[in-house]
């Protein structure tokens, strides 16, 4: 193998010799023409010599085998080193002769004026001669060295052949073939030239350069082809990604998460029993934790109106223990929870089949990572869905798309459908939900949890599946809620300290009258707390509790009658607010403040021409409007906060105002910014959907 290592060394030295000869040729042109252009050419040529020597040195330093070089190899390396050193000196000297940009066209005679220029020119002549001598010596050394390598390798092959006999000649031939294959294309070309009798170094360098050029050209074509393919692939991926994004956006609608986001969080330490493994032992209801780990697909949560079904469903999907329980089943796939909260009081897409389908598909597609998106689009959706982004989605299109996506999503899916009884289509077409459920259940491992009121319209769906009845399981939660508000709250602690037994009895009576309806407890507690703030003693509070009827709808009727009796002057305003709430289910408090203040309307509408910039927004009192709304509507409506952060909009809004006439009035500017913040933050809605139902009942 030493011979082939030497051959590789010769290739590197030949490249250096070739570069040196090119430097000498450029020097001759420089002598004939004598312009600065030739100086630049010589600089480049000498730089190539230096780089060839550095390449030779790097190949020796980076040799993983570190085989000791033969004497002839060492001589070649030493000569190459000297040649490279002369080229470096020549380059440094040429740099001192290079003219400034203003004088680049001067002739040799002009350039060599002066003693210093002539002295440097003599040095250039000397270095050129030295470089020329080294090149000639290398020329001879290479020929001798190649001859020595050739003879040595042939002797080794003959010796090996004689020692093993004719029976192993095939093996030796194979080894020689393998060795030949291990040579680079450049080295093989050099061997062929030598075998053909071409031993002039100049011809060998020409062959070497030709082979290098062919190799570079081939590699360039391969690289360009690969690069073109890669760019085309990336462009295609980006195009498909954009199309998928358009499809996803077409499925989305503004209210897609509004209902779930409006549900209040569960009271502290309530609903913990849903993850208790023993919950099904004492009552004839199925254990949720067990269902999460077994093969049963459907689980149903039944409950009275106001019993807290939506709160429980929201609690389940937000708690990490749900995914943990589902992951206990043997599967390598991640768990994906998908939700839809029906809302009869909402817009059509919050309660119909189209909204349900769009929401579920949208959630599945948005859950895909960047590696899965192109595959889902190109292999599935693009091939089998006729229309990419329809203006209006149809039931048929969505059902087909759902059946495709649900099978392709690389996750274990668990669906949570809340308030199925608020799905109006069930009253007319039972297949509206059964067809969707059939698609959902068609994927292996899918789990579906549904909540609803007990209903004969859908009883056949939950009759045989695992289920629980919520009001039978929430008594400990209701006790905790009542005690936290009537005993442990700082505002009512004095009552418990003064009447400990009576207060404990009051708690028991509230829990008993609630009959598992959390909403009833909440309204009853609000009434009792109003009595505490009014200074009611224990007997008065007890009487107040007696007047509150059992059943949530009876309680609504009681609240309405009290509103009429206590606040007859508020009736007109209450009707206005309630009608606004029925028409605009989740409107901002600012709208209610303006709608309920006739003086404010006259000031802005009738005197618009005389309105001053300093007065803008000055008469809108949101705190007064909030108190007025709660007083007039007797608890049917409530004000809640949406913590929405829109910093980018705030900055844009501020910039617009600062450039307007308002910007010259800092007090007005700050007031309008606060009003805008309140407009986004404070919303008005019914305290519960059952309140909206009761008001619509004739």
C-alpha positions in Angstrom: 0.0 0.0 0.0 3.0 2.4 0.5 3.2 2.7 -3.3 -0.4 4.0 -3.5 0.2 6.4 -0.7 3.2 7.7 -2.6 1.1 8.0 -5.7 -1.4 10.2 -3.8 1.6 12.3 -2.6 2.8 12.7 -6.2 -0.7 13.9 -7.2 -0.5 16.7 -4.7 3.1 17.6 -5.7 2.1 17.6 -9.4 -0.6 20.1 -8.6 2.0 22.3 -6.9 4.3 22.0 -9.9 1.5 22.9 -12.3 0.7 26.0 -10.3 4.4 27.0 -10.2 4.7 26.7 -14.0 1.6 28.9 -14.4 3.3 31.5 -12.2 6.4 31.4 -14.4 4.3 31.8 -17.6 2.5 34.8 -16.1 5.9 36.2 -15.2 7.0 36.0 -18.9 3.9 38.0 -19.9 4.7 40.5 -17.2 8.2 40.9 -18.7 6.8 41.4 -22.2 4.0 43.8 -21.3 5.0 45.3 -18.0 1.6 46.5 -16.8 0.0 46.4 -13.4 -2.6 43.9 -14.8 0.2 41.3 -15.1 1.3 42.0 -11.5 -2.2 41.1 -10.4 -2.1 37.9 -12.5 1.3 37.0 -10.9 -0.2 37.6 -7.5 -3.0 35.2 -8.2 -0.6 32.6 -9.7 1.8 32.7 -6.7 -1.2 32.5 -4.4 -2.2 29.3 -6.2 1.3 27.8 -5.6 1.0 28.6 -1.9 -2.5 27.0 -1.7 -1.3 23.9 -3.5 1.6 23.5 -0.9 -0.9 24.0 1.9 -3.1 21.3 0.5 -0.1 19.0 0.4 0.8 19.8 4.0 -2.9 19.3 5.1 -3.1 15.9 3.4 0.0 14.8 5.3 -1.2 16.2 8.6 -4.7 14.7 8.3 -3.6 11.2 7.2 -5.4 8.9 9.6 -2.9 6.1 9.1 0.2 8.3 9.8 2.4 5.9 7.7 6.1 6.8 7.7 7.1 8.3 4.4 9.9 6.8 2.3 13.2 8.7 1.7 12.1 9.7 -1.8 8.7 10.9 -0.5 10.5 13.0 2.1 12.7 14.6 -0.6 9.6 15.5 -2.7 7.9 17.1 0.3 11.1 19.1 1.2 11.4 20.3 -2.4 7.7 21.2 -2.5 8.1 23.1 0.8 11.0 25.1 -0.7 9.0 25.8 -3.8 6.0 27.0 -1.8 8.3 29.2 0.3 9.8 30.9 -2.8 6.3 31.5 -4.2 5.2 33.1 -0.9 8.2 35.4 -0.9 7.5 36.3 -4.5 3.9 37.2 -3.7 5.0 39.4 -0.8 7.4 41.3 -3.0 4.8 41.7 -5.8 2.5 43.3 -3.3 5.0 46.1 -2.8 5.1 46.7 -6.5 1.3 46.9 -7.0 0.3 50.4 -7.9 -2.6 52.5 -6.6 -6.0 52.5 -8.4 -5.1 55.9 -9.8 -2.0 54.6 -11.5 -2.9 51.1 -12.5 -2.4 51.7 -16.3 1.3 52.9 -16.0 3.9 51.0 -18.0 6.8 49.0 -16.8 9.2 51.9 -17.4 7.1 54.2 -15.3 6.7 51.6 -12.6 10.5 50.9 -12.3 11.5 54.5 -11.8 13.7 55.1 -8.8 16.3 53.2 -7.0 13.9 51.3 -4.7 11.8 50.0 -7.5 14.9 48.8 -9.4 16.2 47.0 -6.3 12.8 45.2 -5.8 12.8 44.3 -9.5 16.2 42.5 -9.1 14.7 40.6 -6.2 11.8 39.5 -8.4 14.2 38.2 -11.0 16.1 36.3 -8.4 13.0 34.7 -6.9 11.7 33.8 -10.3 15.0 32.0 -11.2 14.9 30.2 -7.9 11.3 29.1 -8.4 12.2 27.9 -12.0 15.1 25.8 -10.6 12.9 24.1 -8.0 10.3 23.3 -10.6 12.9 21.6 -12.9 14.3 19.6 -9.9 10.8 18.5 -9.0 10.2 17.5 -12.6 13.2 15.1 -12.5 12.5 13.9 -9.0 8.9 13.0 -9.8 9.9 10.9 -12.8 12.5 9.0 -10.8 10.1 8.6 -7.9 7.3 7.3 -10.1 9.6 4.8 -11.7 10.8 3.6 -8.2 7.2 3.3 -7.0 6.2 1.3 -10.1 9.1 -1.2 -9.8 8.5 -1.6 -6.1 4.8 -2.4 -6.4 5.4 -4.9 -9.2 8.1 -6.7 -7.2 5.7 -6.9 -4.2 2.9 -8.3 -6.4 5.2 -10.9 -8.0 6.6 -12.0 -4.6 3.1 -12.3 -3.2 2.0 -14.3 -6.2 4.9 -16.8 -6.0 4.3 -17.3 -2.3 0.7 -18.2 -2.4 0.7 -20.3 -5.6 -1.6 -20.3 -8.6 -4.7 -21.3 -6.6 -4.9 -17.9 -4.9 -4.2 -15.8 -8.0 -7.9 -15.0 -8.2 -7.9 -13.7 -4.7 -4.9 -11.5 -5.4 -6.5 -10.2 -8.6 -9.6 -9.3 -6.5 -7.4 -7.5 -4.0 -5.7 -5.6 -6.8 -9.0 -4.6 -8.2 -10.2 -3.4 -4.8 -7.1 -1.4 -4.3 -7.5 0.1 -7.7 -11.1 1.0 -6.9 -10.0 2.7 -3.7 -7.9 5.2 -5.8 -9.5 8.5 -6.6 -10.4 9.2 -10.2 -7.5 11.6 -10.4 -5.0 9.0 -9.2 -6.4 6.4 -11.6 -5.9 8.7 -14.5 -2.3 9.3 -13.4 -1.6 5.6 -13.3 -3.1 5.1 -16.8 -0.9 7.9 -18.2 2.2 6.3 -16.7 1.3 2.8 -17.9 0.8 4.3 -21.4 4.4 5.5 -21.3 3.7 9.1 -20.7 6.4 10.1 -18.3 6.8 13.8 -19.0 5.8 15.8 -16.0 4.1 18.5 -18.0 1.9 15.9 -19.8 1.1 14.3 -16.4 0.0 17.7 -15.1 -2.1 18.3 -18.2 -3.8 14.9 -17.6 -4.2 15.7 -14.0 -5.8 19.0 -14.7 -8.1 17.5 -17.4 -9.3 14.8 -14.9 -9.8 17.4 -12.2 -11.9 19.6 -14.6 -14.0 16.6 -15.6 -14.5 15.7 -11.9 -15.5 19.2 -10.9 -17.9 19.5 -13.9 -19.5 16.2 -13.0 -19.8 17.2 -9.3 -21.2 20.6 -10.3 -23.9 18.9 -12.4 -24.8 16.5 -9.6 -24.8 19.2 -7.0 -26.9 21.5 -9.2 -29.4 18.7 -9.9 -29.6 17.9 -6.2 -30.0 21.6 -5.3 -32.7 22.1 -7.9 -34.6 19.0 -6.7 -34.2 20.2 -3.1 -35.4 23.7 -3.9 -38.4 22.3 -5.9 -39.2 20.1 -2.9 -39.1 23.0 -0.5 -41.2 25.2 -2.7 -43.7 22.4 -3.1 -43.8 21.9 0.6 -44.3 25.6 1.2 -47.0 25.8 -1.4 -48.9 22.8 0.1 -48.4 24.3 3.6 -50.0 27.5 2.5 -52.9 25.7 1.0 -53.4 23.7 4.2 -53.4 26.9 6.2 -56.1 28.3 3.9 -58.1 25.2 4.5 -57.7 25.5 8.2 -58.7 29.1 8.2 -61.8 28.3 6.2 -62.9 25.9 9.0 -62.4 28.4 11.8 -65.1 30.8 13.0 -64.9 33.6 15.6 -67.1 31.9 18.2 -65.3 28.5 18.0 -64.0 28.7 21.6 -66.3 31.3 23.0 -68.6 29.0 25.0 -65.8 27.0 26.6 -63.9 30.1 27.5 -66.9 31.7 29.2 -67.3 28.8 31.6 -66.2 29.6 35.1 -63.5 27.5 36.7 -64.6 24.9 39.2 -64.6 26.0 42.9 -61.5 25.0 44.7 -61.1 21.2 45.5 -64.4 20.4 43.9 -65.0 17.6 41.3 -61.9 15.8 42.5 -63.9 12.6 42.8 -64.0 12.2 39.0 -60.4 10.9 39.2 -61.2 8.7 42.3 -60.9 5.0 41.4 -63.4 4.0 44.1 -66.3 6.3 43.0 -68.2 3.6 41.3 -68.2 1.2 44.2 -70.8 2.7 46.4 -73.2 3.9 43.7 -74.5 2.3 40.5 -72.5 4.7 38.3 -69.5 3.9 36.1 -66.1 5.0 37.2 -64.6 7.6 34.8 -61.0 6.7 35.7 -61.6 3.1 34.8 -63.3 4.0 31.6 -60.3 6.1 30.5 -58.2 3.0 30.6 -60.5 0.3 29.3 -61.7 -0.4 25.7 -65.2 1.1 26.1 -65.5 4.1 23.7 -68.5 6.0 25.0 -69.0 7.7 28.5 -72.0 9.8 29.4 -72.4 12.5 32.1 -76.1 13.1 32.9 -77.3 16.0 35.0 -80.1 18.3 35.8 -80.2 21.9 34.4 -77.6 23.9 36.4 -76.0 20.9 38.1 -72.6 21.8 36.7 -72.1 19.6 33.7 -70.3 22.2 31.7 -68.1 23.1 34.6 -67.2 19.4 35.1 -66.4 18.8 31.4 -64.2 21.9 31.4 -62.5 20.7 34.5 -61.8 17.3 33.0 -60.3 18.6 29.8 -58.1 21.1 31.6 -56.8 18.7 34.2 -53.5 16.9 33.4 -54.8 13.7 35.1 -57.1 13.1 32.2 -54.3 12.7 29.7 -52.3 10.7 32.3 -55.2 8.3 32.7 -55.6 7.9 28.9 -51.9 7.3 28.5 -51.9 4.4 30.9 -53.4 2.3 28.0 -50.6 0.6 26.0 -49.9 2.9 23.0 -47.0 4.8 21.7 -49.2 7.6 20.3 -49.7 10.9 22.1 -53.2 11.8 23.4 -55.2 14.6 21.8 -58.2 16.0 23.6 -60.9 17.7 21.3 -63.9 19.6 22.6 -67.1 21.1 21.5 -69.5 22.9 23.9 -73.0 23.3 22.5 -74.7 26.6 23.3 -78.3 27.0 22.4 -78.2 30.7 23.2 -75.2 31.2 20.8 -74.9 31.7 17.1 -75.9 28.9 14.7 -72.3 27.5 14.5 -72.2 27.1 18.3 -75.2 24.7 18.2 -75.5 23.0 14.8 -73.9 20.2 13.0 -71.8 22.4 10.7 -70.2 24.2 13.6 -69.5 20.9 15.4 -67.8 19.4 12.3 -65.8 22.5 11.5 -64.6 22.8 15.1 -63.5 19.1 15.4 -61.6 19.1 12.1 -60.0 22.5 12.8 -58.7 21.2 16.2 -57.3 18.1 14.6 -55.5 19.9 11.8 -54.1 22.7 14.0 -52.6 20.0 16.3 -50.4 18.6 13.5 -46.7 19.2 13.7 -44.6 20.5 10.7 -43.6 17.0 9.7 -47.1 15.6 9.6 -48.8 18.6 7.8 -47.3 17.9 4.3 -48.2 14.2 4.4 -51.7 14.8 5.6 -52.3 17.4 2.8 -50.5 15.8 -0.1 -51.4 12.1 0.6 -54.9 12.6 1.9 -56.8 15.8 1.6 -55.5 17.0 -1.8 -56.1 13.6 -3.3 -59.6 12.9 -2.0 -61.2 16.3 -1.3 -62.7 17.9 -4.4 -62.6 21.5 -3.2 -59.6 22.8 -1.2 -61.1 25.9 0.4 -64.9 26.2 -0.3 -66.6 29.5 0.4 -69.4 27.7 2.3 -68.8 24.3 3.8 -71.6 21.7 3.3 -72.5 18.8 5.6 -71.5 16.3 3.0 -68.0 17.9 2.5 -67.4 18.1 6.2 -68.4 14.5 7.0 -66.1 13.3 4.2 -63.2 15.4 5.5 -63.8 14.3 9.1 -63.6 10.6 8.0 -60.3 11.3 6.3 -58.6 13.4 8.9 -59.6 11.3 11.9 -57.9 8.3 10.4 -54.8 10.2 9.5 -54.1 12.1 12.6 -51.1 10.4 14.4 -52.7 10.7 17.9 -55.0 8.8 20.2 -58.2 10.9 20.2 -60.6 11.6 23.0 -63.6 13.8 22.2 -65.6 15.8 24.8 -69.0 17.0 23.6 -70.8 19.1 26.2 -74.5 20.0 26.2 -75.7 17.6 23.5 -79.3 18.3 24.6 -78.7 21.9 23.2 -78.3 20.4 19.7 -81.6 21.5 18.1 -81.3 19.1 15.1 -81.8 16.1 17.5 -85.5 17.0 17.8 -86.0 16.5 14.1 -83.2 14.3 12.7 -81.6 11.8 15.1 -79.1 10.7 12.5 -77.5 14.2 12.6 -75.5 13.0 15.6 -75.4 9.3 15.1 -73.6 9.7 11.7 -70.9 11.8 13.3 -70.5 9.5 16.3 -70.2 6.5 13.8 -67.3 8.3 12.1 -65.6 9.1 15.5 -66.0 5.6 16.7 -64.6 4.2 13.4 -61.0 4.9 14.5 -59.4 2.3 16.8 -58.8 3.6 20.3 -61.1 6.6 20.1 -62.8 7.7 23.3 -65.9 9.9 23.5 -67.3 11.6 26.6 -70.7 13.4 26.3 -72.7 15.4 28.7 -76.4 16.3 28.5 -79.6 16.5 30.5 -81.6 13.3 30.6 -83.7 13.2 27.4 -85.9 10.7 25.8 -84.7 12.0 22.4 -81.1 10.7 23.0 -81.7 8.1 25.7 -81.0 5.2 23.3 -77.4 6.6 22.9 -76.5 6.4 26.6 -78.8 3.6 27.8 -76.1 0.9 27.7 -72.9 2.9 27.9 -70.9 3.7 31.1 -72.4 6.9 32.7 -72.9 8.9 35.9 -75.6 11.2 37.2 -74.0 14.3 38.3 -76.4 15.5 41.0 -75.9 12.2 42.9 -72.2 12.9 43.3 -71.8 16.6 43.9 -73.1 16.8 47.5 -69.6 17.0 49.0 -68.7 19.7 46.5 -71.8 21.7 47.4 -71.0 21.4 51.1 -67.5 22.8 50.5 -68.9 25.7 48.4 -71.5 26.6 51.0 -69.1 26.4 53.9 -66.4 28.4 52.1 -69.0 31.2 51.6 -71.0 31.1 54.8 -68.4 30.0 57.4 -64.8 30.5 56.1 -65.3 33.8 54.3 -64.0 36.8 56.4 -67.3 38.6 55.6 -69.4 35.9 57.3 -67.1 34.5 60.0 -68.7 36.6 62.7 -72.0 34.9 62.0 -70.5 31.4 62.5 -68.7 32.6 65.7 -72.0 34.0 67.1 -74.3 31.2 66.0 -72.1 28.1 65.3 -74.9 25.6 65.6 -77.4 27.7 63.7 -74.9 28.3 60.9 -74.1 24.6 60.6 -77.8 23.9 60.3 -78.2 26.6 57.7 -75.5 24.9 55.6 -77.3 21.6 55.8 -80.6 23.2 54.7 -79.0 24.9 51.7 -77.4 21.6 50.6 -80.7 19.7 51.0 -82.8 22.2 49.1 -80.2 22.4 46.3 -80.8 18.7 45.4 -77.5 18.5 43.5 -78.0 21.7 41.5 -74.9 23.8 41.8 -76.4 26.8 40.1 -79.3 26.9 42.6 -76.7 26.9 45.4 -74.9 29.8 43.8 -78.0 31.9 43.5 -79.2 31.0 47.1 -75.8 32.0 48.5 -75.9 35.3 46.7 -79.3 36.0 48.3 -78.0 35.1 51.8 -74.8 37.2 51.4 -77.0 40.2 50.4 -78.8 39.6 53.7 -75.5 39.5 55.6 -74.4 42.8 54.0 -77.8 44.3 55.0 -77.1 43.2 58.6 -79.6 40.3 58.8 -79.3 38.1 61.9 -79.6 34.4 61.9 -83.4 34.2 62.1 -83.7 36.7 59.2 -81.3 34.7 57.1 -83.2 31.5 57.9 -86.4 33.2 56.8 -84.8 34.4 53.6 -83.7 30.8 52.8 -87.2 29.5 53.4 -88.6 32.0 50.8 -86.2 30.7 48.1 -88.1 27.9 46.2 -86.6 24.6 45.2 -85.7 24.0 41.6 -83.8 26.4 39.3 -86.8 27.5 37.2 -88.9 28.2 40.3 -86.0 30.2 41.6 -85.9 32.3 38.4 -89.6 33.1 38.8 -89.0 34.0 42.4 -86.1 36.4 41.4 -88.3 38.0 38.7 -91.1 38.7 41.1 -88.8 40.2 43.7 -87.3 42.4 41.0 -90.8 43.7 40.1 -91.7 44.3 43.7 -88.5 45.8 44.9 -87.6 47.9 41.9 -90.6 48.9 39.8 -88.8 52.0 38.6 -86.1 49.8 37.1 -88.5 47.8 34.9 -88.0 49.8 31.7 -84.2 49.7 32.1 -84.3 46.0 33.0 -86.2 45.1 29.8 -83.7 47.1 27.7 -80.8 45.3 29.2 -82.4 41.8 29.0 -83.4 42.4 25.4 -79.8 43.4 24.6 -78.5 40.3 26.2 -80.9 38.1 24.3 -79.9 39.6 21.0 -76.2 40.1 21.7 -75.2 37.2 23.9 -71.8 38.4 24.9 -71.6 42.2 24.4 -69.3 44.7 26.0 -70.3 46.7 29.0 -69.5 49.9 27.1 -72.5 49.2 24.8 -74.8 48.7 27.8 -73.5 52.0 29.4 -74.4 54.0 26.3 -77.7 52.2 25.6 -78.9 52.7 29.2 -78.1 56.5 29.4 -80.4 58.7 27.4 -78.6 61.9 28.5 -75.4 60.5 27.2 -77.0 59.7 23.9 -78.5 63.2 23.5 -75.1 64.8 24.4 -73.3 62.9 21.7 -76.0 62.6 19.0 -77.8 66.0 19.3 -74.8 68.2 19.9 -72.2 66.5 17.8 -71.2 69.8 16.0 -70.4 71.5 19.3 -68.7 68.6 21.0 -65.2 69.4 22.1 -62.2 67.1 21.9 -61.7 67.5 25.7 -65.1 66.0 26.3 -64.7 62.8 24.4 -65.5 59.8 26.6 -65.9 62.0 29.7 -69.5 61.1 30.5 -69.2 57.3 30.2 -69.2 55.9 33.7 -68.7 52.1 33.5 -68.7 51.5 37.2 -72.1 53.2 37.6 -73.4 51.2 34.6 -72.2 47.9 36.1 -73.9 48.6 39.4 -77.1 49.7 37.6 -77.2 46.6 35.4 -76.8 44.2 38.3 -79.5 46.1 40.4 -82.0 46.2 37.6 -81.7 42.7 36.3 -81.8 40.9 39.7 -79.0 38.5 38.9 -80.1 37.3 35.5 -77.2 39.1 33.9 -73.6 39.4 35.1 -70.4 41.2 34.2 -67.3 39.2 33.6 -63.8 40.0 32.5 -61.9 38.7 29.5 -58.2 39.0 30.0 -57.3 39.7 26.4 -53.8 41.1 25.6 -53.6 43.0 22.3 -50.4 44.9 22.7 -49.9 45.2 19.0 -53.3 46.8 18.6 -52.8 49.1 21.6 -49.6 50.5 20.1 -51.3 51.0 16.7 -54.4 52.6 18.4 -52.1 54.9 20.4 -50.1 55.9 17.4 -53.3 56.8 15.5 -54.7 58.8 18.4 -51.4 60.7 18.9 -51.4 61.8 15.3 -55.0 63.1 15.6 -56.4 66.1 17.4 -56.8 64.0 20.4 -53.1 63.7 20.7 -52.9 67.4 21.7 -55.1 66.7 24.8 -53.3 64.1 27.0 -56.2 63.8 29.5 -58.6 62.8 26.7 -56.0 60.5 25.1 -55.6 58.5 28.3 -59.3 58.4 28.9 -60.0 57.0 25.5 -57.3 54.4 25.9 -58.8 53.2 29.2 -62.2 53.1 27.5 -60.8 51.0 24.7 -59.3 48.6 27.3 -62.6 48.4 29.1 -64.4 47.8 25.8 -62.3 44.7 25.3 -62.2 43.5 28.9 -65.7 43.8 30.4 -68.5 41.7 28.9 -72.1 41.2 29.8 -74.0 37.8 29.5 -76.6 35.7 31.1 -75.5 34.2 34.4 -76.4 30.7 33.0 -78.1 29.4 29.9 -81.1 28.3 32.0 -81.8 31.9 32.7 -82.0 32.6 29.0 -84.2 29.6 28.6 -86.6 30.7 31.4 -86.9 34.2 29.9 -87.9 32.7 26.5 -90.5 30.4 28.0 -94.0 31.8 27.5 
